[in-house]
Amino acid sequence: MTSQRVARLLQKQQSSLRKTLDSILTKGIITQNDRQKLLYFLVSNPLLISEDIQRINKTIFQIERGMLKVLS
């Protein structure tokens, strides 16, 4: 895979991650699918920018504190 293709793939993943996080934080609701996406992003993408990692951590913190409604 060329570096340009890798960069485009990374941009798509980051865009998808941001949409997922925005949806969760705006609605205050997280689905099982959303949780799986967040874990996937953390595990599969070592090149996440620190802003995205902080947003994921903030979301996980809110889940643990009961600040988000979790749907199964």
C-alpha positions as YAML, in Angstrom:
chain: A
units: angstrom
residues:
- id: 1
  name: MET
  ca: [0.00, 0.00, 0.00]
- id: 2
  name: THR
  ca: [1.39, 3.39, -0.92]
- id: 3
  name: SER
  ca: [1.82, 6.11, 1.65]
- id: 4
  name: GLN
  ca: [-0.91, 8.16, -0.07]
- id: 5
  name: ARG
  ca: [-3.37, 5.28, 0.23]
- id: 6
  name: VAL
  ca: [-2.46, 4.83, 3.88]
- id: 7
  name: ALA
  ca: [-2.95, 8.56, 4.49]
- id: 8
  name: ARG
  ca: [-6.38, 8.50, 2.80]
- id: 9
  name: LEU
  ca: [-7.40, 5.45, 4.82]
- id: 10
  name: LEU
  ca: [-6.29, 7.16, 8.02]
- id: 11
  name: GLN
  ca: [-8.25, 10.30, 7.11]
- id: 12
  name: LYS
  ca: [-11.38, 8.21, 6.47]
- id: 13
  name: GLN
  ca: [-10.97, 6.42, 9.79]
- id: 14
  name: GLN
  ca: [-10.47, 9.69, 11.65]
- id: 15
  name: SER
  ca: [-13.51, 11.21, 9.96]
- id: 16
  name: SER
  ca: [-15.61, 8.19, 10.92]
- id: 17
  name: LEU
  ca: [-14.29, 8.34, 14.47]
- id: 18
  name: ARG
  ca: [-15.13, 12.02, 14.80]
- id: 19
  name: LYS
  ca: [-18.65, 11.48, 13.48]
- id: 20
  name: THR
  ca: [-19.17, 8.66, 15.96]
- id: 21
  name: LEU
  ca: [-17.85, 10.72, 18.87]
- id: 22
  name: ASP
  ca: [-19.85, 13.80, 17.87]
- id: 23
  name: SER
  ca: [-23.02, 11.71, 17.69]
- id: 24
  name: ILE
  ca: [-22.40, 10.11, 21.09]
- id: 25
  name: LEU
  ca: [-21.57, 13.36, 22.85]
- id: 26
  name: THR
  ca: [-24.39, 15.32, 21.19]
- id: 27
  name: LYS
  ca: [-27.12, 12.76, 21.90]
- id: 28
  name: GLY
  ca: [-25.75, 11.54, 25.21]
- id: 29
  name: ILE
  ca: [-26.42, 7.99, 24.04]
- id: 30
  name: ILE
  ca: [-23.98, 5.27, 23.07]
- id: 31
  name: THR
  ca: [-24.91, 2.02, 21.38]
- id: 32
  name: GLN
  ca: [-23.08, -1.28, 21.51]
- id: 33
  name: ASN
  ca: [-22.01, -0.63, 17.92]
- id: 34
  name: ASP
  ca: [-20.56, 2.75, 18.95]
- id: 35
  name: ARG
  ca: [-18.61, 1.10, 21.76]
- id: 36
  name: GLN
  ca: [-17.21, -1.48, 19.37]
- id: 37
  name: LYS
  ca: [-16.16, 1.27, 16.95]
- id: 38
  name: LEU
  ca: [-14.33, 3.17, 19.69]
- id: 39
  name: LEU
  ca: [-12.48, 0.06, 20.80]
- id: 40
  name: TYR
  ca: [-11.65, -0.78, 17.20]
- id: 41
  name: PHE
  ca: [-10.20, 2.69, 16.63]
- id: 42
  name: LEU
  ca: [-8.07, 2.46, 19.76]
- id: 43
  name: VAL
  ca: [-6.75, -1.02, 19.03]
- id: 44
  name: SER
  ca: [-6.29, -0.87, 15.28]
- id: 45
  name: ASN
  ca: [-4.99, 2.62, 14.73]
- id: 46
  name: PRO
  ca: [-1.70, 3.47, 16.43]
- id: 47
  name: LEU
  ca: [-1.53, 6.72, 14.45]
- id: 48
  name: LEU
  ca: [-4.53, 8.39, 16.08]
- id: 49
  name: ILE
  ca: [-3.86, 12.01, 16.86]
- id: 50
  name: SER
  ca: [-3.85, 12.98, 20.51]
- id: 51
  name: GLU
  ca: [-7.06, 15.02, 20.12]
- id: 52
  name: ASP
  ca: [-8.93, 11.90, 19.00]
- id: 53
  name: ILE
  ca: [-7.46, 9.81, 21.82]
- id: 54
  name: GLN
  ca: [-8.51, 12.47, 24.34]
- id: 55
  name: ARG
  ca: [-12.07, 12.50, 22.95]
- id: 56
  name: ILE
  ca: [-12.27, 8.70, 23.17]
- id: 57
  name: ASN
  ca: [-10.98, 8.81, 26.75]
- id: 58
  name: LYS
  ca: [-13.51, 11.55, 27.62]
- id: 59
  name: THR
  ca: [-16.31, 9.43, 26.19]
- id: 60
  name: ILE
  ca: [-15.17, 6.33, 28.10]
- id: 61
  name: PHE
  ca: [-14.99, 8.40, 31.30]
- id: 62
  name: GLN
  ca: [-18.55, 9.63, 30.75]
- id: 63
  name: ILE
  ca: [-19.75, 6.06, 30.19]
- id: 64
  name: GLU
  ca: [-18.08, 4.89, 33.40]
- id: 65
  name: ARG
  ca: [-19.61, 7.77, 35.37]
- id: 66
  name: GLY
  ca: [-23.09, 7.09, 34.03]
- id: 67
  name: MET
  ca: [-23.19, 10.39, 32.18]
- id: 68
  name: LEU
  ca: [-24.16, 8.71, 28.90]
- id: 69
  name: LYS
  ca: [-27.13, 6.46, 28.34]
- id: 70
  name: VAL
  ca: [-25.88, 3.09, 27.12]
- id: 71
  name: LEU
  ca: [-28.11, 1.18, 24.72]
- id: 72
  name: SER
  ca: [-27.55, -2.50, 24.11]
...
